[in-house]
């Protein structure tokens, strides 16, 4: 930690724990011209993330930069207000400040201030839009939708020449913003590709001051809540369909696809406004299926998709002649008044193309079965290469259809082209088209 930051904390009577130290260091990285502009902290309940967030804003940033204007957004509620009163009394016990409870503003002698913002639902965020804040902190960021989180980011700007605008957030898995937060913070952190963001993962085990009773309460939880709130598992959420998905077990390093693997095939979910999604699958000699590659692109003509699909095959040393099958959504065969259909645009290049089995429930069931249940000792028969990041993300956010629980709820892309279930649809088409390894392998060996 920078010496000045550490001194301020210690003089205020705040001694950060290791994961909190990592968070504070990341916040100071925002000072650099090429540093991050958003820092996330947490991932489970109980690591002291709210304490660290207030300490960073009040004890470090507001003390070293006079006249700083900060916004700290928190979910509204009586318990939240009481919790803030307790935390303020603790964190700022040795730091001169004035607190106006009615306006929710904390003011410091150097003119810096923290404005406590509250929201009950997404619409409340509109109250802050159009205003300017040098620093924005967001508690429980996953309780905000993606659109409102992006909206509040537009308020994080400054005319000061001595300060670089930044946002600090903390979050637990789950909530309406789970998917967006995971894409923005968790995946770059997990993949080692962080640029504008930093994420510091922490759980209750990283907080030496949590009482044993609180931890026991977390341990008594079950299902997605236990995995999310105790373990900080971002691959789980309320209502998630594929609860048996486990990143550490199902996602494997991408390797070459050996020529002796008996089957390679493609599956496509065609779209225009909704993206066209294509997946490449392969099966090895031990009946294990691999999702090898993925392709997803919207608002492009078939000729562009054909070129990109060929390029995808080429990355793995494959050609059309190496394919066992190529299936596409049945809507590709829907003919217009002139008798033409989308499939006609692909058949000259991919003569194997045929309609996919579109059975939604059967497709979901097949994927569930092939994922196995590693936590219960049931080994998977489906593995996903780690370059298929969008498919992995999609599988972790899909939920049960409330009107048909045995099916996956349909999800469309948002206004920014994010999300959607197109790659999932392509994957289930592909799994429904996979070879029956027993009889077909015999035929290959006989030939």
Long-range contacts (C-beta under 8 A, 24 or more apart in sequence): 1-25, 1-28, 2-28, 4-64, 5-60, 8-59, 8-60, 8-63, 8-64, 9-55, 9-59, 9-60, 11-94, 12-55, 12-59, 12-91, 12-92, 12-93, 12-94, 12-95, 13-93, 13-94, 14-55, 14-59, 14-91, 16-52, 16-55, 17-48, 17-206, 17-207, 17-208, 18-206, 19-47, 19-48, 19-200, 19-201, 19-202, 19-206, 20-48, 20-51, 20-52, 20-55, 22-200, 23-49, 23-52, 23-56, 23-200, 24-52, 24-55, 24-56, 24-60, 26-198, 26-200, 27-56, 27-60, 27-61, 27-166, 27-168, 28-60, 29-198, 30-164, 30-166, 31-164, 33-164, 35-164, 36-166, 36-194, 36-195, 36-196, 36-197, 36-198, 37-156, 37-164, 37-165, 37-166, 37-167, 37-196, 37-197, 38-153, 38-166, 38-167, 38-168, 38-169, 38-184, 38-185, 38-196, 38-197, 38-198, 39-166, 39-167, 39-168, 39-169, 39-197, 39-198, 39-199, 39-200, 40-141, 40-168, 40-169, 40-170, 40-171, 40-181, 40-185, 40-197, 40-198, 40-199, 40-200, 41-168, 41-169, 41-170, 41-199, 41-200, 41-202, 42-170, 42-171, 42-172, 42-200, 42-201, 42-202, 42-232, 43-171, 43-172, 43-173, 43-186, 43-199, 43-201, 43-202, 43-203, 43-232, 43-234, 44-172, 44-173, 44-202, 44-203, 44-204, 44-228, 44-229, 44-230, 44-231, 44-232, 45-172, 45-204, 45-218, 45-229, 45-230, 46-203, 46-204, 46-207, 46-210, 46-214, 46-215, 46-218, 47-202, 47-203, 47-204, 47-206, 47-207, 48-202, 48-206, 48-207, 48-209, 49-170, 49-202, 50-83, 50-87, 50-139, 50-170, 51-87, 51-90, 51-91, 52-170, 53-137, 53-139, 53-168, 53-170, 54-87, 54-88, 54-91, 54-137, 55-91, 56-168, 57-114, 57-135, 57-137, 57-168, 58-91, 58-92, 58-95, 58-97, 58-106, 58-108, 58-114, 59-91, 59-92, 59-95, 61-112, 61-135, 62-108, 62-110, 62-112, 62-113, 62-114, 63-95, 63-108, 63-110, 63-112, 65-112, 65-134, 65-162, 65-163, 66-110, 66-111, 66-112, 67-110, 67-111, 67-112, 68-111, 68-112, 68-113, 68-134, 68-135, 68-163, 69-112, 69-113, 69-115, 69-132, 69-133, 69-134, 69-135, 70-112, 70-113, 70-114, 70-115, 70-133, 70-134, 70-135, 70-136, 70-137, 71-114, 71-115, 71-117, 71-128, 71-131, 71-133, 71-135, 71-136, 71-137, 71-155, 72-114, 72-115, 72-116, 72-117, 72-136, 72-137, 72-138, 72-139, 73-117, 73-118, 73-119, 73-125, 73-128, 73-136, 73-137, 73-138, 73-139, 73-152, 74-116, 74-117, 74-118, 74-119, 74-139, 74-140, 75-118, 75-119, 75-120, 75-139, 75-140, 75-143, 76-118, 76-119, 76-120, 76-124, 80-118, 84-116, 119-144, 122-147, 122-148, 122-176, 125-151, 125-152, 126-151, 128-152, 128-155, 129-154, 129-155, 130-155, 131-155, 132-157, 132-158, 132-159, 133-157, 133-165, 134-158, 134-160, 134-163, 134-165, 135-165, 135-166, 135-167, 135-168, 136-166, 136-167, 136-168, 137-167, 137-168, 137-169, 138-167, 138-168, 138-169, 138-170, 139-169, 139-170, 140-170, 140-171, 140-172, 140-175, 141-169, 141-170, 141-171, 141-177, 141-181, 142-171, 142-172, 142-173, 142-174, 142-175, 142-176, 142-177, 142-178, 142-181, 143-175, 143-176, 143-177, 144-176, 144-177, 145-176, 145-177, 145-180, 146-177, 146-179, 146-180, 146-414, 146-416, 146-418, 147-414, 147-415, 149-177, 149-180, 149-181, 150-416, 172-228, 172-229, 172-232, 173-227, 173-228, 173-229, 173-232, 173-233, 173-234, 173-236, 173-237, 174-224, 174-225, 174-228, 174-236, 174-237, 174-238, 175-237, 178-234, 178-237, 178-397, 179-393, 179-397, 179-418, 179-419, 180-418, 182-234, 182-393, 182-396, 182-397, 183-393, 183-418, 186-234, 187-389, 187-393, 190-247, 191-389, 201-232, 202-232, 203-230, 203-231, 203-232, 204-230, 234-396, 235-396, 236-396, 237-396, 237-397, 237-399, 238-399, 239-399, 239-400, 240-396, 240-397, 240-398, 240-399, 241-364, 241-368, 241-398, 241-399, 241-400, 241-408, 241-409, 242-367, 242-368, 242-371, 242-395, 242-396, 242-398, 244-368, 244-371, 244-372, 244-373, 244-374, 244-375, 245-371, 245-395, 245-396, 246-374, 246-375, 247-392, 249-374, 249-380, 250-371, 250-374, 250-380, 250-382, 250-383, 250-384, 251-383, 251-384, 251-385, 251-386, 251-392, 252-290, 252-383, 252-384, 252-385, 252-386, 253-385, 253-386, 254-292, 254-385, 254-386, 254-387, 255-385, 256-316, 256-317, 257-282, 257-290, 257-292, 257-316, 257-317, 257-318, 258-284, 259-317, 260-285, 261-285, 262-324, 262-435, 262-437, 262-440, 262-441, 262-444, 263-324, 263-434, 263-435, 263-437, 263-440, 264-292, 264-318, 264-322, 264-323, 264-324, 265-323, 265-324, 265-325, 265-326, 265-327, 265-430, 265-433, 265-434, 266-309, 266-313, 266-323, 266-325, 266-326, 266-327, 266-350, 266-430, 267-326, 267-327, 267-328, 267-356, 267-426, 267-427, 267-429, 267-430, 267-433, 268-326, 268-327, 268-328, 268-329, 268-332, 268-426, 268-429, 269-328, 269-329, 269-422, 269-423, 269-425, 269-426, 269-429, 270-328, 270-329, 270-331, 270-332, 270-342, 271-298, 271-422, 272-298, 272-299, 273-298, 273-299, 274-298, 274-412, 274-413, 274-420, 274-422, 275-413, 275-417, 275-420, 275-422, 276-300, 276-305, 276-422, 277-422, 277-423, 277-425, 277-426, 278-305, 278-308, 278-309, 278-312, 278-426, 279-388, 279-391, 279-423, 279-426, 279-427, 279-430, 280-312, 280-313, 280-316, 280-318, 281-430, 281-431, 281-434, 283-434, 283-435, 283-437, 287-381, 287-437, 288-381, 288-382, 288-383, 289-370, 289-381, 289-382, 289-383, 289-431, 289-434, 290-382, 290-383, 290-384, 290-385, 291-382, 291-383, 291-384, 291-385, 291-388, 291-391, 291-427, 292-316, 292-385, 292-388, 293-385, 293-387, 293-388, 294-387, 294-388, 294-390, 294-391, 294-423, 294-426, 296-390, 296-422, 296-423, 298-413, 298-417, 301-345, 302-342, 302-345, 302-346, 303-345, 305-346, 306-345, 306-346, 306-349, 306-350, 309-350, 310-349, 320-349, 320-350, 320-352, 323-350, 323-352, 324-435, 325-352, 325-354, 325-433, 325-435, 326-350, 326-352, 326-353, 326-354, 327-353, 327-354, 327-355, 327-356, 327-357, 327-429, 327-430, 327-432, 327-433, 328-353, 328-354, 328-355, 328-356, 328-429, 329-355, 329-356, 329-358, 329-425, 329-429, 330-355, 330-356, 330-358, 356-429, 356-432, 356-433, 357-429, 357-432, 357-433, 358-429, 359-432, 360-407, 360-408, 360-428, 361-404, 361-406, 361-407, 362-432, 363-428, 363-429, 363-431, 363-432, 364-406, 364-407, 364-408, 364-428, 365-406, 366-428, 366-431, 366-432, 367-427, 367-428, 367-431, 370-431, 382-431, 390-423, 391-423, 391-424, 391-427, 394-420, 394-421, 394-423, 394-424, 395-424, 398-424
